[in-house]
Amino acid sequence: MDRIRVLLVGGPSEITGEGRVREVATLSEAVKVVHGGGREHFRYSGESRELHGAPLPVFRWCDRTKIAE
């Protein structure tokens, strides 16, 4: 199955550059990024942005959960 490159928007400012570009199997599942003792959640917004000449689906930050100890 082909992976889809997506752009993460919002959330912690420490997630920068290429860390903002991820690959997903489907646009319907949330992207979860481990960061600062928790997980940052991003969901597909229905929009796209151009990056390096290619349109990427935008996943916007929507939630943060703590990692259970």
PyMOL commands that place a pseudoatom at each C-alpha (Angstrom):
pseudoatom trace, name=CA, resn=MET, resi=1, chain=A, elem=C, hetatm=0, pos=[0.000, 0.000, 0.000]
pseudoatom trace, name=CA, resn=ASP, resi=2, chain=A, elem=C, hetatm=0, pos=[1.291, 3.484, -0.860]
pseudoatom trace, name=CA, resn=ARG, resi=3, chain=A, elem=C, hetatm=0, pos=[1.968, 5.868, 2.003]
pseudoatom trace, name=CA, resn=ILE, resi=4, chain=A, elem=C, hetatm=0, pos=[0.669, 9.457, 1.895]
pseudoatom trace, name=CA, resn=ARG, resi=5, chain=A, elem=C, hetatm=0, pos=[2.957, 12.342, 2.875]
pseudoatom trace, name=CA, resn=VAL, resi=6, chain=A, elem=C, hetatm=0, pos=[1.115, 14.867, 5.078]
pseudoatom trace, name=CA, resn=LEU, resi=7, chain=A, elem=C, hetatm=0, pos=[1.930, 18.183, 6.779]
pseudoatom trace, name=CA, resn=LEU, resi=8, chain=A, elem=C, hetatm=0, pos=[1.356, 18.684, 10.523]
pseudoatom trace, name=CA, resn=VAL, resi=9, chain=A, elem=C, hetatm=0, pos=[0.095, 22.163, 11.501]
pseudoatom trace, name=CA, resn=GLY, resi=10, chain=A, elem=C, hetatm=0, pos=[-0.249, 23.597, 15.014]
pseudoatom trace, name=CA, resn=GLY, resi=11, chain=A, elem=C, hetatm=0, pos=[0.757, 21.966, 18.285]
pseudoatom trace, name=CA, resn=PRO, resi=12, chain=A, elem=C, hetatm=0, pos=[4.152, 22.421, 19.958]
pseudoatom trace, name=CA, resn=SER, resi=13, chain=A, elem=C, hetatm=0, pos=[6.518, 24.833, 18.241]
pseudoatom trace, name=CA, resn=GLU, resi=14, chain=A, elem=C, hetatm=0, pos=[9.417, 22.453, 18.999]
pseudoatom trace, name=CA, resn=ILE, resi=15, chain=A, elem=C, hetatm=0, pos=[8.175, 20.135, 16.234]
pseudoatom trace, name=CA, resn=THR, resi=16, chain=A, elem=C, hetatm=0, pos=[9.861, 21.835, 13.290]
pseudoatom trace, name=CA, resn=GLY, resi=17, chain=A, elem=C, hetatm=0, pos=[11.059, 21.385, 9.726]
pseudoatom trace, name=CA, resn=GLU, resi=18, chain=A, elem=C, hetatm=0, pos=[10.916, 17.858, 8.373]
pseudoatom trace, name=CA, resn=GLY, resi=19, chain=A, elem=C, hetatm=0, pos=[9.405, 16.738, 11.698]
pseudoatom trace, name=CA, resn=ARG, resi=20, chain=A, elem=C, hetatm=0, pos=[6.249, 18.400, 10.403]
pseudoatom trace, name=CA, resn=VAL, resi=21, chain=A, elem=C, hetatm=0, pos=[6.074, 16.020, 7.424]
pseudoatom trace, name=CA, resn=ARG, resi=22, chain=A, elem=C, hetatm=0, pos=[4.885, 12.480, 8.152]
pseudoatom trace, name=CA, resn=GLU, resi=23, chain=A, elem=C, hetatm=0, pos=[3.699, 9.492, 6.156]
pseudoatom trace, name=CA, resn=VAL, resi=24, chain=A, elem=C, hetatm=0, pos=[0.325, 7.873, 6.815]
pseudoatom trace, name=CA, resn=ALA, resi=25, chain=A, elem=C, hetatm=0, pos=[-1.584, 4.932, 5.373]
pseudoatom trace, name=CA, resn=THR, resi=26, chain=A, elem=C, hetatm=0, pos=[-4.925, 6.762, 5.289]
pseudoatom trace, name=CA, resn=LEU, resi=27, chain=A, elem=C, hetatm=0, pos=[-6.231, 10.272, 5.864]
pseudoatom trace, name=CA, resn=SER, resi=28, chain=A, elem=C, hetatm=0, pos=[-8.940, 8.985, 8.213]
pseudoatom trace, name=CA, resn=GLU, resi=29, chain=A, elem=C, hetatm=0, pos=[-6.598, 8.029, 11.077]
pseudoatom trace, name=CA, resn=ALA, resi=30, chain=A, elem=C, hetatm=0, pos=[-5.066, 10.507, 13.527]
pseudoatom trace, name=CA, resn=VAL, resi=31, chain=A, elem=C, hetatm=0, pos=[-1.315, 11.077, 13.550]
pseudoatom trace, name=CA, resn=LYS, resi=32, chain=A, elem=C, hetatm=0, pos=[0.208, 10.768, 17.039]
pseudoatom trace, name=CA, resn=VAL, resi=33, chain=A, elem=C, hetatm=0, pos=[3.618, 12.273, 17.757]
pseudoatom trace, name=CA, resn=VAL, resi=34, chain=A, elem=C, hetatm=0, pos=[5.463, 11.434, 20.991]
pseudoatom trace, name=CA, resn=HIS, resi=35, chain=A, elem=C, hetatm=0, pos=[6.644, 14.727, 22.468]
pseudoatom trace, name=CA, resn=GLY, resi=36, chain=A, elem=C, hetatm=0, pos=[7.504, 16.024, 25.955]
pseudoatom trace, name=CA, resn=GLY, resi=37, chain=A, elem=C, hetatm=0, pos=[6.070, 13.163, 28.002]
pseudoatom trace, name=CA, resn=GLY, resi=38, chain=A, elem=C, hetatm=0, pos=[2.898, 12.967, 25.963]
pseudoatom trace, name=CA, resn=ARG, resi=39, chain=A, elem=C, hetatm=0, pos=[1.404, 12.385, 22.553]
pseudoatom trace, name=CA, resn=GLU, resi=40, chain=A, elem=C, hetatm=0, pos=[0.332, 15.213, 20.278]
pseudoatom trace, name=CA, resn=HIS, resi=41, chain=A, elem=C, hetatm=0, pos=[-2.682, 14.303, 18.124]
pseudoatom trace, name=CA, resn=PHE, resi=42, chain=A, elem=C, hetatm=0, pos=[-3.282, 15.652, 14.622]
pseudoatom trace, name=CA, resn=ARG, resi=43, chain=A, elem=C, hetatm=0, pos=[-6.327, 15.027, 12.382]
pseudoatom trace, name=CA, resn=TYR, resi=44, chain=A, elem=C, hetatm=0, pos=[-6.908, 15.627, 8.681]
pseudoatom trace, name=CA, resn=SER, resi=45, chain=A, elem=C, hetatm=0, pos=[-8.462, 19.057, 8.144]
pseudoatom trace, name=CA, resn=GLY, resi=46, chain=A, elem=C, hetatm=0, pos=[-9.657, 18.624, 4.558]
pseudoatom trace, name=CA, resn=GLU, resi=47, chain=A, elem=C, hetatm=0, pos=[-7.217, 21.227, 3.269]
pseudoatom trace, name=CA, resn=SER, resi=48, chain=A, elem=C, hetatm=0, pos=[-3.801, 21.038, 1.637]
pseudoatom trace, name=CA, resn=ARG, resi=49, chain=A, elem=C, hetatm=0, pos=[-0.667, 23.195, 1.451]
pseudoatom trace, name=CA, resn=GLU, resi=50, chain=A, elem=C, hetatm=0, pos=[2.122, 23.232, -1.062]
pseudoatom trace, name=CA, resn=LEU, resi=51, chain=A, elem=C, hetatm=0, pos=[5.560, 22.233, 0.213]
pseudoatom trace, name=CA, resn=HIS, resi=52, chain=A, elem=C, hetatm=0, pos=[8.558, 22.052, -2.130]
pseudoatom trace, name=CA, resn=GLY, resi=53, chain=A, elem=C, hetatm=0, pos=[6.204, 22.155, -5.123]
pseudoatom trace, name=CA, resn=ALA, resi=54, chain=A, elem=C, hetatm=0, pos=[3.953, 19.302, -3.974]
pseudoatom trace, name=CA, resn=PRO, resi=55, chain=A, elem=C, hetatm=0, pos=[0.503, 19.646, -2.368]
pseudoatom trace, name=CA, resn=LEU, resi=56, chain=A, elem=C, hetatm=0, pos=[0.335, 17.870, 1.008]
pseudoatom trace, name=CA, resn=PRO, resi=57, chain=A, elem=C, hetatm=0, pos=[-2.839, 17.124, 2.992]
pseudoatom trace, name=CA, resn=VAL, resi=58, chain=A, elem=C, hetatm=0, pos=[-2.897, 19.173, 6.222]
pseudoatom trace, name=CA, resn=PHE, resi=59, chain=A, elem=C, hetatm=0, pos=[-3.303, 17.476, 9.592]
pseudoatom trace, name=CA, resn=ARG, resi=60, chain=A, elem=C, hetatm=0, pos=[-4.119, 20.045, 12.314]
pseudoatom trace, name=CA, resn=TRP, resi=61, chain=A, elem=C, hetatm=0, pos=[-3.257, 19.645, 15.988]
pseudoatom trace, name=CA, resn=CYS, resi=62, chain=A, elem=C, hetatm=0, pos=[-6.379, 18.693, 17.954]
pseudoatom trace, name=CA, resn=ASP, resi=63, chain=A, elem=C, hetatm=0, pos=[-5.377, 17.179, 21.309]
pseudoatom trace, name=CA, resn=ARG, resi=64, chain=A, elem=C, hetatm=0, pos=[-2.598, 16.120, 23.672]
pseudoatom trace, name=CA, resn=THR, resi=65, chain=A, elem=C, hetatm=0, pos=[-2.571, 13.095, 25.963]
pseudoatom trace, name=CA, resn=LYS, resi=66, chain=A, elem=C, hetatm=0, pos=[-0.050, 12.147, 28.647]
pseudoatom trace, name=CA, resn=ILE, resi=67, chain=A, elem=C, hetatm=0, pos=[1.912, 8.918, 28.386]
pseudoatom trace, name=CA, resn=ALA, resi=68, chain=A, elem=C, hetatm=0, pos=[0.899, 6.589, 31.228]
pseudoatom trace, name=CA, resn=GLU, resi=69, chain=A, elem=C, hetatm=0, pos=[3.725, 5.613, 33.534]
for i in range(1, 69): cmd.bond("trace and resi %d" % i, "trace and resi %d" % (i + 1))
show_as sticks, trace
zoom trace
